[in-house]
Amino acid sequence: MGFAKDFVWGAATSAYQIEGAAQGSGKGLHIWDVYTKEPGHVYKGHNGDTACDHYHRFREDIKIMKEIGLKAYRFSIDWSRILPEGYGRVNEEGAAFYNELIDELLSNGIEPYITLYHWELPYEIYKRGGWMNPDIVEWFGNYARLAAQRFSDRVKYFFTLNEPQCFVGLGFLTGEHAPGIKAPLRDTFEMAHNALKAHGRAVQMLRQHGKQPLVVGYAPTCSMCYPETERPEDAEAAREMLFSMQQDDRNWAWNVAWWSDPVLLGHYPEEGLKRYEPYLPKITDEDMKLISEPIDIYGQNIYNGRCIRMGADGKPEDVERYEGFPQTAVGWPVTPECLYWGPKFLYERYRKPMYITENGIACNDVISLDGKVHDPQRIDFLARYLHELKRAADEIDVRGYFQWSLLDNFEWEKGYAGRFGLVYTEFLSQKRILKDSAYWYRDVIQTNGNKL
């Protein structure tokens, strides 16, 4: 069977990673604009001021999308580009950019999927407490309302938050991402709760102000868990481990259940409520009702996983990776099995139509003597992962796959060192070169994944 006939083949990006035009376009500051200017935060002092200059080159980039044959494009709106202070005054130039982008996508037969928040927290809101301030629930809701009013006549698909595990965990627990803070645990649970309430408020506003019936989703992430063998006890161990809490409380945010159970099941996981009780804010029934506003689709960003088996003591345990275990150019393990078992476990628990909203690999790509970019390792990676997703598609309702990323871009704290794109970006000249993997992906799309 494999992928459904109407399976959505796409690619994904995010605003700060590709847009550029950080100054002079009416955009307000966001936390990454500020964070990247301080020494020591980002590889070699790189920043996203220009990035891929997509703001000025989006028509060229959409031509490339069409050449690849993408059916859909998932991109994020920079909150500070259309609301420079995060609320109140609208930057009409920013709104016009996204309107032109949407129109160009549609005229090329590409379905736009909007992500409202991919980490560009307006600096003016950050100065007022950011995710710690309960007012952010309404600020984010009003931003969602504006997006619905301006774009939903043509855009049907919206995701609210991208990877709260990262913007809370890496931004405020480990301090690796903007704003680079190691906050008290109590603060991070407050932020997480406010972020989930903001998600719920955005869902309400999208529904209320959508100009057509909208398809609304949510796009968290996490390392998946897959069993060492197909034995039922190993599968059960992997499932149990996937939805459990992290052993290290200082890395508590890196889990699935705390972020997805409230949205899709209407309650926080019992294990977390007991374990984190000293750090938790007041959680009301009204909060949970807001957080669990019904969504239509469930996105999950999946890159890798942990191998799990049932231990001799009847408890799940990690299977240690052997020496020389395959890894990507940024040191992430290559574990294709996670794209079968991950979606399968998530669908069994949440029963919501799924999209893989990000998946891809960073490689050390170069322009070869023939002027082309040959990336056989990316083709091999994607073929292995998509083979596993195809297996999952036989068993669960998985509706789409967004390759990360369309373009080599600004990769957060890694700067421009990690190349994830199907398309090579030569950052000095802004020349784009389709890699071998882009043409390979075009064939995958044309055959609906039947020849992996």
C-alpha positions as CSV (number, residue, x, y, z in Angstrom):
1,M,0.0,0.0,0.0
2,G,2.5,2.7,1.1
3,F,1.6,6.4,1.0
4,A,-1.9,7.6,0.3
5,K,-2.6,9.0,-3.1
6,D,-3.0,12.5,-1.7
7,F,0.1,12.2,0.6
8,V,1.6,15.7,1.0
9,W,5.3,15.9,0.0
10,G,6.9,19.2,1.1
11,A,9.9,21.0,2.5
12,A,10.2,23.3,5.5
13,T,12.0,26.4,6.6
14,S,11.7,29.0,9.4
15,A,11.7,32.8,9.2
16,Y,14.9,33.8,11.0
17,Q,16.9,30.9,9.4
18,I,16.3,32.1,5.8
19,E,14.7,35.5,5.5
20,G,17.4,38.1,6.3
21,A,16.1,41.7,6.0
22,A,16.6,42.0,9.8
23,Q,16.9,45.8,9.5
24,G,15.2,48.4,7.3
25,S,12.0,46.5,6.6
26,G,9.9,47.7,9.6
27,K,10.6,44.5,11.5
28,G,11.0,44.7,15.3
29,L,13.8,43.1,17.2
30,H,13.4,39.5,18.4
31,I,15.5,37.5,20.9
32,W,17.7,35.9,18.2
33,D,18.5,39.3,16.7
34,V,19.8,40.3,20.1
35,Y,21.4,37.0,21.2
36,T,23.5,36.5,18.0
37,K,25.2,39.9,18.5
38,E,26.9,38.9,21.7
39,P,30.3,37.1,21.3
40,G,30.5,33.4,22.1
41,H,26.8,32.5,21.5
42,V,26.9,31.3,17.9
43,Y,29.6,29.5,15.9
44,K,32.1,32.0,14.6
45,G,29.8,34.9,15.5
46,H,27.4,34.1,12.7
47,N,23.9,35.7,12.6
48,G,20.8,35.8,10.6
49,D,20.9,39.4,9.4
50,T,21.1,38.3,5.8
51,A,20.8,34.5,6.0
52,C,19.5,33.3,2.6
53,D,18.1,36.7,1.8
54,H,14.8,34.9,1.1
55,Y,12.9,38.2,1.9
56,H,14.2,39.5,-1.4
57,R,14.6,36.2,-3.3
58,F,11.4,34.4,-2.4
59,R,10.2,34.3,-6.0
60,E,13.5,32.6,-7.1
61,D,13.1,30.1,-4.2
62,I,9.5,29.3,-5.1
63,K,10.7,28.6,-8.7
64,I,13.1,26.1,-7.2
65,M,10.3,24.6,-5.1
66,K,8.3,24.1,-8.3
67,E,11.2,22.5,-10.1
68,I,11.6,20.0,-7.2
69,G,7.8,19.4,-7.5
70,L,6.9,20.2,-3.9
71,K,3.2,19.9,-3.1
72,A,3.5,22.0,0.0
73,Y,5.8,24.4,1.8
74,R,5.9,24.9,5.6
75,F,7.3,28.2,6.6
76,S,7.1,30.4,9.7
77,I,5.9,33.9,10.2
78,D,8.3,36.1,12.1
79,W,6.0,37.5,14.8
80,S,8.2,40.6,15.1
81,R,8.0,41.2,11.4
82,I,4.3,41.8,11.4
83,L,4.0,43.1,15.0
84,P,7.3,44.9,15.7
85,E,6.4,45.2,19.5
86,G,4.7,41.8,19.6
87,Y,1.3,43.5,19.9
88,G,-0.5,46.6,18.8
89,R,1.0,48.3,15.7
90,V,1.1,46.3,12.5
91,N,4.1,46.5,10.2
92,E,2.3,46.6,6.8
93,E,5.5,46.0,4.9
94,G,6.0,42.7,6.8
95,A,2.3,41.7,6.2
96,A,2.7,42.5,2.5
97,F,5.8,40.3,2.3
98,Y,3.9,37.2,3.6
99,N,0.9,38.0,1.4
100,E,3.2,38.1,-1.7
101,L,4.9,34.9,-0.6
102,I,1.5,33.1,-0.2
103,D,0.2,34.4,-3.6
104,E,3.4,33.3,-5.3
105,L,3.2,29.8,-3.7
106,L,-0.4,29.4,-4.8
107,S,0.2,30.6,-8.3
108,N,2.9,27.8,-8.6
109,G,0.5,25.1,-7.2
110,I,2.2,24.8,-3.8
111,E,0.1,24.6,-0.7
112,P,1.3,27.0,2.1
113,Y,1.5,25.6,5.6
114,I,2.1,28.4,8.2
115,T,3.9,28.0,11.5
116,L,3.0,30.9,13.8
117,Y,6.0,30.5,16.2
118,H,9.4,29.2,15.3
119,W,11.3,30.9,18.1
120,E,11.2,34.6,17.0
121,L,10.0,36.0,20.3
122,P,9.6,39.8,19.9
123,Y,12.2,41.5,22.1
124,E,9.6,44.0,23.5
125,I,7.6,41.0,24.8
126,Y,10.7,39.4,26.2
127,K,11.4,42.6,28.1
128,R,8.0,42.2,29.7
129,G,8.7,38.7,30.9
130,G,8.2,36.8,27.7
131,W,6.9,33.3,28.4
132,M,6.9,34.0,32.1
133,N,4.2,36.7,31.7
134,P,0.7,35.3,31.7
135,D,-0.3,38.1,29.4
136,I,1.6,36.3,26.6
137,V,-1.4,34.0,26.2
138,E,-3.5,37.0,24.9
139,W,-0.5,38.5,23.1
140,F,0.0,35.3,21.1
141,G,-3.8,34.9,20.6
142,N,-4.0,38.4,19.1
143,Y,-1.0,37.6,16.9
144,A,-2.9,34.4,15.7
145,R,-6.0,36.5,15.1
146,L,-4.0,38.9,12.9
147,A,-2.6,36.0,11.0
148,A,-6.1,34.6,10.4
149,Q,-7.4,37.9,9.3
150,R,-4.6,38.6,6.9
151,F,-3.8,35.2,5.5
152,S,-6.5,32.6,6.1
153,D,-8.5,33.5,3.0
154,R,-5.8,31.7,1.1
155,V,-4.0,29.6,3.7
156,K,-5.9,26.6,5.1
157,Y,-3.2,24.9,7.2
158,F,-1.7,26.4,10.4
159,F,0.7,25.1,13.1
160,T,0.8,27.1,16.3
161,L,4.1,26.3,18.1
162,N,7.3,24.7,16.8
163,E,9.3,22.6,19.2
164,P,8.5,24.0,22.6
165,Q,10.9,21.5,24.0
166,C,13.6,23.6,22.3
167,F,12.5,27.1,22.9
168,V,11.9,26.4,26.6
169,G,14.6,23.7,27.1
170,L,17.5,25.1,25.1
171,G,16.5,28.8,25.6
172,F,15.9,28.7,29.3
173,L,17.2,25.5,30.8
174,T,20.5,24.8,29.2
175,G,21.0,28.3,27.8
176,E,22.3,27.1,24.4
177,H,19.7,29.1,22.4
178,A,18.3,32.6,22.7
179,P,18.0,34.2,25.1
180,G,20.7,32.0,26.6
181,I,19.4,31.7,30.2
182,K,19.7,29.0,32.8
183,A,16.5,29.7,34.7
184,P,15.3,28.1,37.9
185,L,13.2,25.0,37.2
186,R,10.1,26.6,38.6
187,D,10.4,29.4,36.0
188,T,10.6,26.9,33.1
189,F,7.5,25.1,34.2
190,E,5.7,28.4,34.3
191,M,6.9,29.2,30.8
192,A,5.9,25.8,29.5
193,H,2.4,26.1,31.0
194,N,2.0,29.6,29.5
195,A,3.2,28.4,26.1
196,L,0.7,25.6,26.1
197,K,-2.1,28.1,27.1
198,A,-0.9,30.4,24.3
199,H,-1.2,27.5,21.9
200,G,-4.8,26.9,23.0
201,R,-5.6,30.6,22.7
202,A,-4.2,30.7,19.2
203,V,-6.3,27.7,18.2
204,Q,-9.4,29.5,19.4
205,M,-8.5,32.7,17.5
206,L,-7.7,30.8,14.3
207,R,-11.1,29.1,14.5
208,Q,-12.9,32.3,15.3
209,H,-11.3,34.5,12.7
210,G,-10.5,32.0,10.0
211,K,-12.0,33.1,6.6
212,Q,-12.5,29.4,5.7
213,P,-12.6,26.2,7.8
214,L,-9.0,25.8,8.9
215,V,-6.9,22.8,9.6
216,V,-5.0,23.6,12.8
217,G,-2.1,21.7,14.3
218,Y,0.9,21.7,16.6
219,A,4.5,20.7,15.9
220,P,6.5,19.5,18.9
221,T,9.7,17.4,18.7
222,C,11.7,14.9,20.7
223,S,14.1,12.0,20.2
224,M,11.9,8.9,19.5
225,C,12.4,5.5,21.0
226,Y,12.5,2.3,18.9
227,P,12.9,-1.3,20.1
228,E,16.1,-3.4,19.8
229,T,14.0,-6.3,18.3
230,E,10.5,-6.8,17.1
231,R,9.7,-8.8,20.3
232,P,6.6,-7.5,22.1
233,E,8.4,-6.8,25.3
234,D,11.0,-4.7,23.6
235,A,8.3,-2.8,21.7
236,E,6.5,-2.2,25.0
237,A,9.8,-1.0,26.6
238,A,10.3,1.5,23.8
239,R,6.8,2.8,24.1
240,E,7.1,3.2,27.8
241,M,10.4,5.0,27.5
242,L,9.1,7.4,24.8
243,F,6.4,8.7,27.1
244,S,8.4,8.8,30.3
245,M,10.1,11.8,31.9
246,Q,13.8,12.5,31.5
247,Q,16.1,11.2,34.2
248,D,17.9,14.5,34.5
249,D,15.6,17.3,35.8
250,R,17.8,20.0,34.4
251,N,16.9,18.5,31.0
252,W,13.3,17.9,31.9
253,A,11.8,19.7,28.8
254,W,13.2,17.0,26.4
255,N,10.2,14.6,26.4
256,V,7.0,14.0,24.6
257,A,4.3,13.5,27.1
258,W,4.5,16.7,29.1
259,W,4.0,18.7,25.9
260,S,1.6,16.5,24.0
261,D,-0.6,14.9,26.6
262,P,-2.2,18.2,27.7
263,V,-2.9,19.2,24.1
264,L,-4.3,15.9,22.9
265,L,-5.5,14.1,26.1
266,G,-6.4,17.1,28.2
267,H,-4.1,16.4,31.2
268,Y,-0.5,16.4,32.2
269,P,1.1,13.0,32.6
270,E,0.7,11.6,36.1
271,E,4.4,10.7,36.4
272,G,5.4,14.3,35.7
273,L,2.8,15.8,38.1
274,K,4.3,13.7,40.9
275,R,7.9,14.1,40.1
276,Y,7.8,17.9,39.3
277,E,5.3,18.8,42.0
278,P,7.7,21.2,43.8
279,Y,8.2,23.3,40.6
280,L,4.7,23.4,39.2
281,P,2.6,26.6,38.9
282,K,-1.1,26.5,39.8
283,I,-2.8,24.4,37.1
284,T,-6.6,24.9,36.8
285,D,-9.3,23.0,35.0
286,E,-9.9,26.1,33.0
287,D,-6.2,26.1,31.9
288,M,-6.5,22.5,30.8
289,K,-9.7,23.2,28.9
290,L,-7.8,26.0,27.0
291,I,-4.7,23.9,26.4
292,S,-6.7,21.0,25.0
293,E,-8.7,23.1,22.5
294,P,-9.3,20.5,19.7
295,I,-6.8,20.4,16.9
296,D,-7.1,18.7,13.6
297,I,-3.6,17.4,12.9
298,Y,-0.5,16.5,14.9
299,G,2.9,17.4,13.6
300,Q,6.1,15.9,14.9
301,N,9.7,16.9,14.1
302,I,11.7,13.6,14.1
303,Y,15.4,13.4,13.4
304,N,16.7,10.4,15.4
305,G,15.9,8.0,18.2
306,R,17.2,5.9,21.1
307,C,17.3,2.1,20.9
308,I,15.5,0.5,23.8
309,R,15.0,-3.0,25.2
310,M,13.3,-4.6,28.1
311,G,15.9,-5.2,30.8
312,A,16.3,-8.4,32.8
313,D,14.7,-6.5,35.7
314,G,11.5,-5.9,33.7
315,K,12.3,-2.2,33.2
316,P,13.1,-0.5,29.9
317,E,16.8,0.3,29.3
318,D,18.8,2.1,26.6
319,V,20.9,0.0,24.3
320,E,24.3,1.6,24.1
321,R,25.4,2.8,20.6
322,Y,28.4,0.9,19.4
323,E,31.7,2.6,18.6
324,G,31.6,4.2,15.2
325,F,27.8,4.5,15.2
326,P,26.8,6.4,12.1
327,Q,26.2,10.1,12.6
328,T,25.4,13.3,10.7
329,A,27.8,16.3,10.2
330,V,26.4,17.9,13.4
331,G,26.9,14.7,15.4
332,W,23.3,13.4,15.4
333,P,22.8,9.6,15.3
334,V,21.4,8.1,12.1
335,T,18.5,5.9,13.2
336,P,15.9,5.3,10.4
337,E,13.8,3.0,12.6
338,C,12.6,6.1,14.5
339,L,10.4,7.1,11.6
340,Y,8.4,3.9,11.8
341,W,8.2,3.4,15.6
342,G,7.9,7.0,16.5
343,P,4.8,7.9,14.4
344,K,3.3,4.5,15.3
345,F,3.6,5.0,19.1
346,L,2.4,8.6,18.8
347,Y,-0.6,7.7,16.7
348,E,-1.5,4.8,19.1
349,R,-1.5,7.3,22.0
350,Y,-3.0,10.4,20.5
351,R,-5.2,9.1,17.6
352,K,-4.7,12.2,15.5
353,P,-3.8,12.4,11.8
354,M,0.0,13.0,11.6
355,Y,2.5,14.9,9.6
356,I,6.2,14.6,9.9
357,T,6.8,18.4,10.0
358,E,10.6,18.1,9.9
359,N,13.1,15.4,9.1
360,G,16.5,15.7,7.4
361,I,20.3,15.5,7.7
362,A,23.2,18.0,8.0
363,C,26.1,17.0,5.6
364,N,29.4,18.6,4.8
365,D,28.3,19.5,1.3
366,V,30.7,21.2,-1.2
367,I,30.5,22.4,-4.8
368,S,32.4,19.9,-6.8
369,L,34.7,20.5,-9.8
370,D,31.8,20.0,-12.1
371,G,29.9,22.8,-10.4
372,K,27.3,20.5,-8.9
373,V,26.7,19.4,-5.3
374,H,26.8,15.6,-4.9
375,D,25.3,14.5,-1.6
376,P,24.9,10.7,-1.7
377,Q,24.8,10.5,2.0
378,R,21.7,12.7,2.2
379,I,20.0,10.6,-0.5
380,D,20.9,7.4,1.5
381,F,19.6,9.0,4.7
382,L,16.3,10.1,3.3
383,A,15.8,6.8,1.5
384,R,16.3,4.8,4.7
385,Y,14.0,7.1,6.8
386,L,11.3,7.3,4.2
387,H,11.3,3.6,3.8
388,E,10.5,3.4,7.5
389,L,7.8,6.1,7.2
390,K,6.3,4.2,4.3
391,R,6.0,1.2,6.5
392,A,4.3,3.3,9.2
393,A,1.9,4.7,6.5
394,D,0.6,1.2,6.0
395,E,-0.6,1.1,9.6
396,I,-1.4,4.6,10.7
397,D,-2.9,7.9,9.4
398,V,0.2,9.8,8.3
399,R,-0.7,12.5,5.8
400,G,2.5,14.4,4.9
401,Y,6.2,14.7,5.1
402,F,8.2,18.0,5.2
403,Q,11.9,17.6,4.5
404,W,14.2,19.9,6.5
405,S,15.3,21.9,4.9
406,L,14.6,23.5,1.5
407,L,17.8,25.6,1.7
408,D,21.0,25.5,3.6
409,N,20.4,28.2,6.2
410,F,21.3,29.7,9.5
411,E,21.3,26.8,11.9
412,W,20.9,28.5,15.2
413,E,23.9,28.1,17.5
414,K,25.7,26.2,14.7
415,G,25.6,29.3,12.5
416,Y,26.2,28.4,8.9
417,A,28.3,25.3,9.7
418,G,25.4,22.7,9.4
419,R,24.0,22.3,5.8
420,F,20.6,20.7,5.9
421,G,19.3,21.9,2.6
422,L,18.1,20.1,-0.6
423,V,19.4,23.3,-2.2
424,Y,23.0,24.6,-1.6
425,T,23.2,28.2,-0.6
426,E,26.5,30.0,-1.5
427,F,26.1,32.6,1.2
428,L,28.5,35.2,-0.2
429,S,26.9,35.4,-3.6
430,Q,23.5,34.0,-2.6
431,K,23.6,31.6,-5.5
432,R,21.4,28.5,-5.2
433,I,22.4,25.1,-6.5
434,L,20.0,22.2,-6.5
435,K,21.9,19.2,-4.9
436,D,21.6,15.7,-6.2
437,S,19.2,15.0,-3.4
438,A,16.8,17.7,-4.7
439,Y,16.5,15.8,-8.0
440,W,16.2,12.5,-6.1
441,Y,13.4,14.0,-3.9
442,R,11.7,15.2,-7.1
443,D,11.5,11.5,-8.3
444,V,10.2,10.4,-4.9
445,I,7.4,13.0,-5.2
446,Q,6.6,12.0,-8.7
447,T,6.3,8.4,-7.8
448,N,4.6,9.0,-4.5
449,G,7.4,7.2,-2.7
450,N,6.8,3.9,-4.5
451,K,10.4,3.5,-5.6
452,L,12.4,4.1,-2.5
